[in-house]
């Protein structure tokens, strides 16, 4: 095992990446292990407190079966678990706890690069929601989406409506680092202020700042809008600015129009300056280093496109989309296609789509065909999914110009809380002449008062 | 002084919070305009551009939470998701994302065409999935 030294702030402590990761995995596994008995301990008490408490939880257990490129059989067993409990007071305010995460144990050979076990606490926070002003206060591991921020952090978040159409939010904490192979920021904070008219617009101004060892790491400011000057038309989008590099990171705006009930049209425009947008991105595929097949910091992308959907008959719709990619450095490209879909909610559905990626460089061109169907028969749901991708140039695809994937899956609902399912994947692709993968799944829901409370908060 | 001003502004607002749980049961992808004639109608999940625009709407996450659990966001934005999406959502084949089929090969092209699109779900920070090949 190769160790990567990692400088830990606050002392001259050098610990290996592997040791640090092992500690984190065990900490996450302990939290995961604690969630199960906690959930089961709370459930028997539920009838006594049903009037004031709502309990929601879901356990998904997966067993995957496949053979790797190196001819190793792997059987990773996963547990995805989420649990929340909410207490509502007489004034309508609610205090709730939300925890979710996953763990993996390899029953045979290792399924990933490092360990036979892996775990991640995806979220775990205590929340207070006020009866007035949409007041929200969260503490713990959470995903904050506010203007320029789309950030997982361990910390605090608060938002509230204010007078005269204003609202504001603020957050501060430590960024969640799942794979600490590179030193990153150790503090992140920010805020967003919005002004709204419920019928016509919401305009938001936001900033995000982060520090690494007390030094500037990320500083971003942005504006986001939802604008609907007339009914059935709106413009949605945002712009973000990087104060560290002194450049616009991204502009992304979409205009939507529904002239008649069955027809929806949209146009989109986005531009991305790579040197500003990917600054401080440590994902190894997206660094400014051509030696590791990274990206070109001099590149600027302008994407223009649009599309629409039209419901011809009840439950049958056609859709089309087009996007033109204009680059400063690379050759321009186009992505376009269409889709026909049939859908009867909670009963059956099917769809067919065809898309083309067109580019001056044949290595970046392909045709994609997709056909899917779903049918519900009593307590059984069956799905079939077929994807066919034809690559114009097979040189980068191990000499394979035609990749297909066929997935057949089924679920059986034993009762309203318990479901079993399985899927079988066959594919012919650049890595395998014939690949067969299997998956078995067990889902247990322990939501309480679902029907009485309206929308089921599960995978909807 | 700032907390006092915030308290006064909040007291003046006196808006009613949105319901913690959506009062009507919703199945599948809802067309919010069937009931809502104000700004909530813009959240129409059946609109072909809803996926493109949902980040801006997520700025009102308390509204999303009336129907969605926190895990719904984490399914895509967790940055370490390993379960193949069509296994996790095989009863929703109409979803265009997360990726389906042999995307491992296709991502070589799509990642070149628009690498910014990867960051939206896979995050800004390095992770084990990418390191497996991109060392």
Interface residues (C-beta under 8 A of the other chain):
Chain A: X54 X56 X58 X60 X62 X64 X76 X78 X80 X82 X84 X86 X88 X92 X94 X98 X100 X104 X112 X113 X114 X120 X122 X123 X129 X130 X131 X132 X133 X134 X135 X136 X142 X143 X145 X146 X147 X150 X152 X159 X160 X161 X162 X163 X164 X166 X168 X175 X177 X178 X179 X181 X182 X184 X192 X194 X196 X198 X199 X202 X204 X224 X225 X226 X228 X234 X236 X237 X238 X250 X254 X256 X258 X264 X266 X268 X272 X274 X277 X278 X280 X281 X282 X283 X284 X285 X286 X292 X293 X295 X301 X303 X307 X308 X309 X319 X321 X325 X330 X333 X335 X341 X343 X345 X346 X349 X351 X357 X359 X363 X364 X365 X366 X368 X370 X372 X373 X374 X381 X383 X385 X387 X389 X391 X396 X397 X400 X403 X405 X407 X409 X411 X421 X423 X425 X427 X429 X430 X431 X439 X441 X451 X453 X454 X455 X456 X457 X458 X459 X460
Chain B: X6 X9 X10 X12 X13 X14 X15 X16 X17 X18 X20 X21 X22 X23 X24 X25 X26 X27 X28 X33 X38 X39 X42 X47 X48 X49 X52 X53 X55 X56 X57 X58 X59 X61 X62 X66 X67 X68 X69 X70 X71 X72 X73 X74 X77 X78 X79 X80 X82 X83 X84 X86 X87 X88 X89 X90 X91 X92 X93 X94 X100 X101 X102 X104 X105 X106 X108 X109 X110 X111 X112 X113 X114 X115 X116 X118 X119 X120 X122 X123 X124 X125 X126 X127 X128 X130 X131 X132 X134 X135
